[in-house]
Amino acid sequence: MTEDEARAHPFPHSREDAQSAQQTPDTPQTRNPAYKLAFADMDFLLREEMRAIRLQLELLKPQMIMDERGIESTVVMFGGARIPAPEHKDRARTPVMAELSKYYDEAYEFARLMTERSQQTYGREFVICTGGGPGVMEAGNKGAHDAGGQSIGLGIVLPHEQAPNEYVTPDLSFNFHYFAIRKMHFLLRARAITIFPGGFGTLDEMFETLTLIQTGRMKRVPILLFGRDFWDSVLDWKALAEAGTISAEDLNLFEYVDTAAEAVAIIDAYDPDACD
């Protein structure tokens, strides 16, 4: 407990009571789950009725930690977990995947350049934020790490065994149960969003972001799609506009880039007032 916490109020701190509760006499009453302090009772916290509380906790924990670290804005990097580093492209599942390995290097370089800018603000602005996994995410965290800066990893519990990539700043490596809260944290501080080739997860994140901006639920920020050839091959954006399911103006919500240098130049030149 810090000195400020000790002065906050005259009552026992919750940590102190949690420790005291473990030292109570062993009786039928104290052994019963009903006697446990509610905030120290894991079975209680995991009950179905407590879902709303767990959602709040999952929103608050990363928020508080990032606030304490002074992080004011982020640059988000979405992209495929399966994209290998170029030196490992011989392990790629398909020839196309092997070709996409070049975007591992672009992701690395982009994160490195943006982290150099971030350090001009003492790591408060333009902090790299990824999903914390392999592939493009690893490249982003690695680029930030090699530039001597910090980076965020927002992981998610999945059925298969996993761990954060080794380049995420340890005290900014978060793990989520709720996809919805994880997505909120991707966008809460975002000043720019980059989207590299990827699969269902990347598409989900991209379309959710575009929808939020299209509908005015989120302020406009640069959305940069790395790899025009890839995106034009998997999505027919113009067909959506021609069908009328989106407006022609919606095609201006994002830009294509192929290199880290292009992306950095767009972010540097971005004027949010010009988009109002």
C-alpha positions in Angstrom: 0.0 0.0 0.0 1.4 3.4 -1.0 1.5 6.4 1.4 -1.2 8.1 -0.6 -3.5 5.1 -0.3 -2.9 4.9 3.4 -4.0 8.6 3.7 -7.0 8.1 1.4 -9.5 7.1 4.2 -9.4 6.0 7.8 -10.7 2.5 7.2 -8.7 -0.8 6.7 -7.5 -1.3 3.2 -9.1 -4.1 1.3 -5.8 -5.9 0.9 -5.3 -5.9 4.7 -8.8 -7.3 5.3 -8.2 -10.0 2.6 -5.0 -11.0 4.5 -6.8 -10.9 7.9 -9.6 -13.1 6.6 -7.1 -15.8 5.8 -6.1 -16.0 9.4 -9.6 -16.5 11.0 -10.2 -19.6 13.2 -11.1 -22.8 11.4 -14.8 -23.4 12.1 -17.7 -24.7 10.1 -18.8 -21.1 9.5 -15.4 -19.8 8.3 -14.9 -22.9 6.0 -18.2 -22.2 4.2 -17.9 -20.3 0.9 -20.6 -17.8 2.1 -18.1 -16.4 4.6 -15.5 -15.5 2.0 -15.0 -11.8 1.3 -16.9 -11.2 -2.0 -14.0 -9.6 -3.8 -11.7 -12.5 -2.8 -14.1 -15.2 -3.7 -13.2 -16.4 -7.2 -16.1 -18.8 -7.5 -18.4 -15.9 -6.8 -16.7 -13.6 -9.2 -17.0 -16.2 -12.0 -20.7 -16.7 -11.6 -22.9 -16.0 -14.6 -24.6 -13.2 -12.8 -21.3 -11.4 -12.4 -20.6 -11.0 -16.1 -21.3 -7.2 -15.9 -18.7 -6.8 -13.2 -16.1 -8.8 -15.1 -16.7 -6.6 -18.1 -16.1 -3.6 -16.0 -12.9 -5.1 -14.5 -11.6 -6.0 -18.0 -12.2 -2.5 -19.2 -10.7 -0.8 -16.1 -7.5 -2.8 -15.6 -5.7 -1.9 -18.9 -7.2 1.6 -18.7 -5.7 2.2 -15.3 -2.3 0.7 -16.1 -2.0 2.7 -19.3 -3.1 5.9 -17.5 -0.4 5.3 -14.9 2.2 4.8 -17.6 1.1 8.2 -19.1 0.2 6.7 -22.5 -2.0 9.2 -24.3 -2.2 7.9 -27.8 -1.5 4.7 -29.8 -0.8 3.5 -33.3 -2.7 0.3 -33.9 -1.3 -2.6 -36.0 -3.8 -5.2 -37.2 -2.6 -8.1 -39.3 -2.2 -11.8 -39.8 -0.8 -14.1 -37.1 0.3 -16.5 -39.8 2.5 -14.2 -41.8 6.1 -15.4 -41.3 9.3 -13.4 -41.1 11.1 -13.5 -44.5 13.8 -15.8 -43.2 11.1 -18.3 -42.3 8.9 -18.0 -45.5 9.9 -21.5 -46.5 7.6 -22.6 -43.7 4.6 -20.7 -45.2 1.5 -22.7 -45.9 1.1 -21.4 -49.4 3.2 -19.6 -52.1 1.0 -16.5 -51.5 1.7 -16.6 -47.8 5.4 -16.8 -48.5 5.1 -13.7 -50.7 3.3 -11.8 -47.9 6.3 -12.3 -45.6 7.6 -9.0 -47.0 5.0 -7.3 -44.9 6.6 -8.7 -41.8 9.6 -6.5 -42.6 7.3 -3.5 -43.4 5.5 -3.9 -40.1 8.8 -4.0 -38.3 10.1 -0.9 -40.0 6.9 1.0 -39.5 6.8 0.2 -35.8 10.5 1.2 -35.5 9.9 4.6 -37.2 6.8 5.4 -35.2 8.5 4.4 -31.9 11.3 6.8 -32.7 8.7 9.6 -33.0 7.0 8.3 -29.8 10.2 8.7 -27.8 10.2 12.4 -28.7 7.2 12.6 -26.4 8.8 10.3 -23.8 6.7 7.4 -24.8 3.3 9.1 -24.3 2.2 9.5 -27.9 2.0 7.2 -30.9 2.8 4.0 -28.8 2.6 0.9 -30.9 -0.3 -1.4 -30.0 -0.8 -4.9 -31.4 -2.7 -8.0 -30.6 0.4 -9.3 -28.9 0.7 -12.5 -30.9 2.9 -13.8 -33.7 3.2 -12.7 -37.4 2.5 -9.1 -38.1 1.9 -8.5 -34.4 5.3 -9.8 -33.4 6.9 -7.6 -36.1 5.3 -4.5 -34.7 6.3 -5.2 -31.1 9.8 -6.2 -32.2 10.2 -2.9 -34.2 9.2 -0.9 -31.1 11.5 -3.0 -28.9 14.5 -2.6 -31.2 13.9 1.2 -31.3 14.3 1.2 -27.6 10.6 2.0 -26.9 7.6 0.5 -25.3 4.7 -1.3 -27.0 1.3 -2.7 -26.0 0.0 -6.2 -26.6 -3.7 -6.9 -26.2 -4.0 -10.7 -26.1 -7.1 -12.8 -26.0 -7.7 -16.2 -24.4 -8.1 -18.8 -27.2 -8.7 -22.6 -27.1 -5.2 -23.4 -28.3 -2.1 -22.9 -26.2 -0.5 -19.5 -26.7 1.7 -16.8 -25.2 2.5 -13.2 -26.0 5.4 -12.6 -28.3 8.6 -11.9 -26.5 8.8 -8.2 -27.7 5.7 -6.9 -25.9 6.6 -4.6 -23.0 5.9 -6.9 -20.1 3.9 -4.5 -18.0 1.9 -3.5 -21.1 1.0 -7.1 -22.0 -2.7 -7.6 -21.3 -4.9 -10.7 -21.6 -8.6 -10.5 -22.4 -11.6 -12.8 -22.0 -14.1 -10.5 -23.9 -13.4 -9.7 -27.5 -15.6 -6.6 -27.3 -13.6 -5.0 -24.5 -10.3 -5.9 -26.3 -11.6 -4.1 -29.4 -12.5 -1.0 -27.3 -8.9 -0.9 -26.0 -7.6 -1.1 -29.5 -9.5 2.0 -30.5 -9.8 4.1 -27.3 -6.4 5.8 -27.7 -5.8 5.2 -31.5 -4.4 8.1 -33.5 -3.8 5.9 -36.6 -4.7 2.4 -37.6 -2.7 0.2 -39.9 -4.1 -3.0 -41.4 -1.8 -5.6 -42.9 -2.8 -8.7 -44.8 -4.6 -11.2 -42.6 -7.6 -13.5 -42.1 -10.9 -13.4 -40.3 -9.6 -11.6 -37.2 -8.0 -8.9 -39.2 -11.1 -8.5 -41.4 -13.3 -8.3 -38.3 -11.1 -5.6 -36.7 -11.0 -3.6 -40.0 -14.7 -3.7 -40.7 -15.6 -2.8 -37.1 -13.3 0.2 -37.2 -14.6 1.4 -40.6 -18.2 1.0 -39.4 -17.5 3.1 -36.3 -16.0 5.9 -38.4 -18.6 5.6 -41.2 -21.4 6.0 -38.7 -19.8 8.8 -36.8 -19.4 6.7 -33.6 -15.7 7.3 -33.7 -13.6 10.3 -34.7 -11.8 9.8 -38.0 -8.2 8.7 -38.0 -5.9 7.5 -40.7 -6.7 4.0 -41.7 -3.9 2.5 -43.8 -4.2 -0.8 -45.7 -0.8 -2.3 -46.4 -0.7 -4.2 -49.7 -3.0 -2.9 -52.4 -2.7 -6.1 -54.4 -3.7 -8.2 -51.5 -6.7 -6.2 -50.5 -8.0 -5.7 -54.1 -7.8 -9.4 -54.6 -9.9 -10.3 -51.5 -12.3 -7.4 -51.4 -14.2 -5.6 -54.2 -14.7 -2.2 -52.5 -16.0 -0.6 -55.7 -18.7 -3.2 -56.1 -20.0 -2.3 -52.6 -20.2 1.4 -53.7 -21.8 0.5 -57.1 -24.4 -1.7 -55.3 -25.2 1.2 -53.0 -24.5 -0.7 -49.8 -21.9 1.9 -49.0 -21.5 5.4 -50.3 -18.8 6.3 -52.8 -17.4 8.7 -50.2 -16.9 5.8 -47.8 -14.0 4.6 -50.1 -12.1 7.7 -48.8 -12.1 6.4 -45.3 -8.9 4.4 -45.9 -5.8 4.6 -48.0 -3.5 2.0 -49.5 0.2 1.9 -48.7 2.9 -0.6 -49.6 5.8 0.6 -47.5 6.5 1.8 -43.9 7.8 5.1 -45.3 4.5 5.8 -47.1 2.5 5.1 -44.0 4.6 7.3 -41.7 4.4 10.2 -44.3 0.6 10.0 -44.3 0.4 10.0 -40.5 2.8 12.9 -40.2 0.8 15.0 -42.7 -2.7 14.0 -41.4 -4.9 17.0 -40.5 -7.9 15.9 -38.5 -9.6 19.3 -39.0 -9.6 18.8 -42.7 -11.8 15.7 -42.3 -14.6 17.5 -40.3 
